[in-house]
Amino acid sequence: MKAGTYKVKAKGHGSSFMPMEVTLSDNAIQRIRVDASGETSGIADEVFKRLPAKIVKGQTLNVDTVAGATISSRGVVDGVAEAITLAGGDATEWKQRAKPEAATQAAQVEEYQTDVVVVGAGGAGLAAATRSLQHDKQVVILEKFPQLGGNTTRAGGPMNAADPDWQRGFTALTGEKETLEQLANTPLEQIDPEYRTDFERLREQIKEYIASGAQYLFDSNLLHEIQTYLGGKREDLAGHEIHGQYQLVKTLVDNALDSVKWLADLGVKFDQTDVTMPVGALWQRGHKPVEPMGYAFIHVLGDWVTEYGATILTETRAENLLMENGRVVGVVAHKTDGTKVTVRAKSVFLTAGGFGANTPMVQKYNTYWKHIDDDIATTNSPAITGDGISLGQEAGAELTGMGFIQLMPVSDPATGELFTGLQTPPENFIMVNQEGKRFVNEFAERDTLEDTINKYNSYVDAGHDPEFGKSAFHLKCEVAPFYATPRKPAIHHTMGGLAIDEYGHVLDKAGQVIAGLYSAGENAGGLHAGNRLGGNSLADIFTFGRLAADTAAQENG
């Protein structure tokens, strides 16, 4: 090979390409530098720590990808391969070399005694861990992947919470008042009994707002509650109806703003100049962090639990619960090097996410979609395989809503990723099929193109969509250049999980509390029912993760 430093670009996860500098001698790889500034922070951090060092040390491109960051791992390998080719070397030969020898050691045993053990270090788990530390508890965190974050790192960022005083500073979008009027006119008999009192109170709020002639953005906890309830109300293929459990929905909407303030106190910076609305959110109530995507939350909480003394065990998979006299008292886990880890604790939190990256499990439980393809993509981290649900079942936990699977309609056709192609809020994009025809309400919970666009622009002017009932509009599609991006549905969220109450207790099949066991986030079910509104997931994980920690601290000393 010709010695030198070669500048190449490799395909990454969040950005189109990652710039790389690879320094080669005539027969060796000496140094690899990756500019990952365009990458999704948190998702691939471990790639850029581990992989270049492993390649240089082993002098081989036959290296295993880092779990949870396959695309970025392959990007690094491909970038080095390109540099070798440019230097006149044989990249194929480098890829066929022996893998680096794994360090061998005798099987180890580790034991911990603690107040709290958290299984799964995504947003819900880190919220529970952080809040437990604030209660002066000793905390052990088990995470099967090399890095913290789970699905939260991949989240879009906006977190739903009604904040009327803040939202009054923004102007309502065209069509939003009509949406409120339509909602208020819903016949009372179509509302489930437990929600009727709150719905009638919301009607009065809407009536007063409309009568005032105000142009500001209206919101309230009641509107968030009723939209969450109606947005999740679904029937499966057999005609079985499901809707969000009242106490869970009520707890979410009444505590979500406190969760935003709690996160801000911990150091998350929110953009107060913009109220946002993710795909399928139904309303502008999203609190968007300044930093990109869900990593804004993960890096603050991850830094916090590290600074305040949590024991964090990554690459450690929880495999069984410890039970004594009907109480959950700990977890047995194994590290990737074979070390057995036993953690005995007063409180056990299952926050390992749903099962969106486990297609066979999705197919097993699905009762909503007529068919789930074997090769369907997912927006989820590969870590999201239902581990926490299976652990809960060991303790006799009830499952709820497992048949309802949410697909994300605007995913990358090849990878299932969310943040590729063009990014724009639903009030400003138009979804068309391969014939150029519009086929859906782009704002909903989830003959030529020219004619389609002209029709759509007329609906923007009128503030009314007679075809699909889109309820909010902002920009018309009329000023060139125009952009298009291919999209395809991918598994996004699994609404079902362990049955919990509003305090975060896991419940058994008789509806009784399983002592010592708590859950939050996508590991639990009952809140979102048949469909999760965009922006409600982050509100869910940080609210119920925090409140469950409060419950455990109060109950277990």
N, C-alpha and C positions, 0 to 999 in steps of 0.2 A: 504494500500500500504506500501511497505517497503521504509522507508525514505532513501534518498541518491541522489547522482548526477549520472545521467545515460548518457553515451555517445552513441549517435545513429547517423544514416545517413538518410537523406531524399532526395528524388528526387528534383532536382532543374531545372532551365531553361537552363542555359548555360553549367554547369558542370553536370556530371553524378549524383553526390550526394553531398549534403551539410552536413558536420559534425556539429552536434549539441550537446550541453550539457543541460540537463534538470534536474533541482534540485527540488525534491519532498519531502514533509513531508508525514506523514501517511495519510493525507486526503486533501492535497492541492498541487497545482503547485506553487512553490515559485519563480523560475527564469528560463528563457529560453535564452540561448546564441547560436547564429547561426554564424558559420564560413562561410561567403558567399564570400570568396576570389576567388572561382572558378566561381561565378555567373557572369552574364552579368551586369556590372556596369550600373546603371541608370534605367534599366528595373524593377528591384525588390527592389530598395533601400527603397521604402516606406513600403514594406512588413516587412522588418526587423526592421523598426522603430515602426510600428503600431501593427502588429499582435501579437508579444510576449506580449506587454503591454496589449492588449485587452484580450488575453487568461488569463493572470495572474489576471487582475482586475476582470474579469467576472467569473473566475473559470469554464470555459466551452470551449469545442472544437467546439461548434456550432457557428462559427463566419463567417461572410461574407468575401469572398476573396477580395483582393485589386484590383480594376479595372486596367486592363492592365498587371497584374502579377498573373494570375490564377494559373499557374503551380507552381510557387515559393510559393504562398500562401498555396496551398494544400500540398506542401512539408513540410512546417513548421508544419501544423496541423498533418500530418501523422507521422512526427518525434516525436512530443510530445506524440501522441497516442502510438507509439512503446515504448517510455520510460515508460508510464503508464502500458503497458502490461508487460514489464520486471519487473516492481515493484510489479506485482501481482494485479494490478487494472483492472477495466473493461473499456477499451477505448471506447467501443460502448456506454456505459452509459454516458460518458463524451461528446460524440458527439451528444447525444440526449438531453442534458440539454438545458434549455432555452437560447436564445441568449441574449447577454448583452443588457441592456436597452439603447436605443438611447437617447441622451440628447434632451430634448424638449425645444423649445423656440418660442416665438411669431414671426410671419413672419416679416422679416426685409426688409428695402429698402436702397440700397446704390446707390449713384450717383457720377459720376466722370466727370470732364471737363479736357480734355487733348489735346495734339497736335496729338498723334498717338495712335490708338488702334490696337492691333494685335490679330487676332483670330487663335489660334493654335500655340503651342510652340514647334514644331519640329525644324529641321534645318533651313528651310526657314523663319519661324516666328522669331526665335532667331536671325538670320542674319539681318532681317529687323529691329528688335528691337534694336540690338546692333548698327547698322549703324545710326539709328535715334538718339540714345543717343549720338553718336559721332557728330551729327549735333546739339547737345544741345536741343533736343526736349524732352518734357515730354511724357512718354510712359506707357500705360497700356497693360498688356498681359493677355488674357483670355485663359485658358486651361481646358478642361472638365475632364481630368484625374488627379489623385493626384500628378503625377510627370511630369516634363518637359521631352521632348525628342521625343515623337511621334515615327514614323518609323525610324528616323535617328539613334536612339539608337540601333536599330537592324541591321543597315547597316553593310556591310562587312568592310568598312573602307577606301579602296583605292578611290581616287578622281582623275578623268581624267583631265589632262591639259598637252598640248604639251609644253615641256621645252627642246628644242633641245640641248642647251648648257650642261644641266645635262645629258640628255639621251646619248650623245656621249660617256660618260664614261662607257657605257654598250655594250656588244657584241650582235649583232643580233642573234636571234634564227634561227636554221635550218628551212628553208621554208619561212622566212619572205621576203627575196628578191624576191622570186618567187611570193609571194602574191602581192608585189608592182608592179611587171611586169604585172601580170594578171590584176590588177586594171587599170594600165596605158593603157592597150590594150582594155579597154572597148570602144565600138563604141560611138562616140560623140552623135549620135542620141538617144542613150539610156539614156542620161543625160538630165534632165529637163532644159529648156532654162535658168532659172535664175541662175543655177549652172554651166553653161558651161564655162564661162570665168575663174572661179576659178578652174574648173577641168583641163582646158588646162594649166594653170599655175602650177598645181600640177604635170601634166605630165612632164613638163620641170624639175621640182625639182627631180622627180624620175629618169628621164633619166640621169641627172647630177650625182646623187648619185650612180647609177648602174655603170656608165662609170668610176667612180673614183676607183672602186674596194675596197672601204672602207668596213670594217667589223663591224663598230659601229652601234648602233641602230638608225635608221633614224626616224625622226618625224618632223611635222610642223603643224601650225594651219590649213593649207589647207588640209592636210591628215586627221586631226581630223574632219574637216568640212565635207569632202566628205564621210568619213566612217559613220559619224552620219546621214547624208542624205540618203545614200544607205542602211545603216543598218535599217533605219526606214521606208523605202519604201515598202509598202505592198498593197495587195488587200483584200477586205473583201469577204464574201461568195457570194455577189451579183456582184462581179467584180469591185467594186468601188475602185479606187486607192487613196492612201494617201501618202504624204511625208512631211518631216519637212519644216515649213515655213522658207524661206531663211533668213529673218532678225533675227529670233529667233536663228537659228542655228549659224549664223555668230556672233551674240552677245555672245552666249555661248563660242565658241572656241576662240574668240579674248579677252575674259575677264576672262577665267577660271584660267589662271596662276596668274593673279592679285588677284583672290579670294584665291588661295593657299597662296600667300604672305601676304594678309590681315589677314588670319587666323593665320599664323605664327607670325605676329606682335602682335596678341591678346594673343598668348601663346600656340597655338597648336604646338606640336613638331612632325616633320615629320622625317621618317627614310630615310636619304639621301643615304644609302648604297644599297637600293633595289628599283628597278622600278617594279611595279606589274601589274597584268592583271587579273581582276575578270572574272567570268564566263560571256561569251557573250560580252566581251569588244572589241574584234577584234585586239587590239594592246597594247603593253606595254607602257602605259603612266600614270599608276596609282601612285599617291603620297600617300603613306601609313603612317598614324600616328603611333607614337611609342606606344601609349596606344591602348588597344584592341578595335576593332569595332568602331561604330559610336559614342560611348560615349566619345571618345577623343575630338570630336567637341562639344558635348552637355555640358560637364562639364565646358569647357572653356567659352563658350558663356553664359551658365546659371550663372556661377559665375560672369561674366562681367556685365550682365544686373542687377544682384542683387546688386553688388558693386556700380554701377553708378546710382542707384535710380529708376529703373523701378518698377512700381506697378504690382506685379504678383498675379493673382487670379486663383488658381487651383481649381479643382472640380467645375468649373463654365462654363456652356454650353451656348454658344451664340445661340440665337433662332430667332432673327429678326434684320434686319437692320433698322435704322432710316433714312428716306428720307425727304428732304425739297427742293421743286422747282427743282426736277430732280437731286439733289446732295445727295450723301450718307454722313450723318453727325454723324453717331454713331451706336451703337449696344445695343440691349437689351438682357440680359442673366439671367440665374437663377443658383444659387448655389445648391448643393445637399441638403442643409438644408432648401431650399425654399426661401432663400433671393433673391429678385429681384435686379438685377444690371443694371443700365443704364449708359452707357459711351458715352458722346458726344465728338466728335473728328474732327479735320480738315482732318485727313487722316485715312482711314480704310483699313487694310491689311487682306486679306483672305488667310491664309496659313495653312489650316486644313487638308491638304493631300488629297489623292484620295478616292476611295471607295472599296479598295481591301478586307476589312473585312465586307462588306455588300453584301453577296451573292445574295439576291434578286435584288439589284440594278445592280450587274454585269450581272445577267441573263436578266434583263430588257433591258440593252443597248447593250449587246454583239452582234456583227455582224461578228465576226472573227472565233470563234470556233463553230463547229457543235453542241456541247452540253456542258453545264456546270452543273456538278452534284450538287444536293442540299447540299450534305455533303462534298464538296471539301474543303480541308484545305487551309490556307493562311499563308504566311510568315509575314503578316502585324500585327501591333499592333491592338487590338480590337477597338481602338479609330478611326481607319481609315474607316469611314462610309459615307463619302460624304457630311458631314455637310456644309463645305465651298462652295461646288458647289451649294447646295440648297439655301444658303444665297445669292449667286451671282445672282441666277435666280430671287430672289425677286426684285432685282434692274434692271431686264431686260437684264441680261448678255447673250451673245451668248455662246453656248457650241460647242466644236470642238473635233473630234476624239474619242467620247465616246464609240464607238463600239469595240475599240481595247484594249484587255486585255492581259497582259503578264503573262505567267506561268513560274515559276522557276522549271527547270527539276531536280534539285538535292536537293529537300527538304525531310525532314523526312517523311516517309510514314504515320506515326500516327498523328503527331502534325503539320506538315507543316514547322517546324523550319528549319533554314538554318545551324546552327552551331552545329550539332550533327554528330555522326559518324566520318568518316575520312575526313580530310581537306587537299586538294592539288589543285594546279592550273590546269586549263584545259589542258595545254600542257603536263601534266604528268599523267592524268587519262584516263581510257578507259571505256566507257559505253557499257554494254552488256545487252541483254534481259534475260529472264528466261531460255532460251535455250543456253545461253553462247555465243550468236552471237552479234557482234557489229552492231549497227543499226543507228548511227548518227555521224556527225562531232562534236566531243566534244568541238572544239574550236569555233564553229559557234555561231552567235548571237542566239541564244539559240537553219564446221559442229560440232566441239567441241570447248570448251574454249581454249584448248591448240593451236588448229589451229588458232583461232582468235588472240591469243597473238603472235604467230610466224609471222602471217601476219603483225600485227601492228608493230612489231619490225623491220621488213624489210622496212616498210614505213619510220620509223625513220631514218634508215640508208640511205635511198634514198632521204629523205627530201620531199617526195611526197606521197599523199594518193589517189590512183586511185579509191577507193570505195566511199568515202564521201567528199573528197576535204579538209581535215583538213590542215591548212596552216602553222602551227607552231608546232615544236616538241622540246623536251628537253631530257627527260630520256626514255630509253627503259625499258620494264617490263621484267626483266630477273634475278634479284638477290633476292632470298628468304630472309625473309618471304614475302609472298604476302598478301594483305589485301583487303577485299571487304566490301561494305556497301550498304544496300538497299536504294533506292531513289525513289521518286514519285513526279510528278508535283503538284505544289500548286499555287494559285493566288499570284502574286508577285507585279505587278505594273499595274496601270490603266493609260494609256497614255493620255486619254481624260480629259477635264476639261473646265474651263472658258477660253474664248478667250481673249488673251492679246496681246499687242504690245511689241516691244523690250524694252520699258521703264517701263514695268510692269503695265500699265494702263489696267483695265478690259474694254472690248469692248462690246457694245450692238449689237443687231441683224443687225443693219445698218453699223456696223464697226466703230461706233463713240465711243469716250472715255466717260465712265461713271464717272462724276466728283467726286473726293474724294475717289474712290475705286481702290485698287491695289491688285495684286495677284502674287504668285510665287510658284515654286515647283510643287508637284503633284496635287495641287488644280487647277492649270492652265493646259491648253493643247496647242497643236500646235507645240511644239518643237520636241518631240520624235516620233510623228506620229504613225506608226503602230508597232514600236518596239523600246524599249529603250536599248541602249548599256550599258553593265555593267560598272560602274564607272562614267557614265554620270549623274546619279541622284544627287549625291553629288555636282558635278560641277554645276548642274542646280540650286539647292536650295540656295547654297551660292552665286552664281553669280546673279541670278535674285532677290533673297531676298535683297541683298546689293544694286543692281542698282535701284530697285523699291523704296527703302528708299531714295536714292539720288534724284530720280525724285520727290517724295513727298515733300522732304525738300526744293527743288528749287521752286516748284509750290505753296506751301501753307505757305511759310514764317516760 
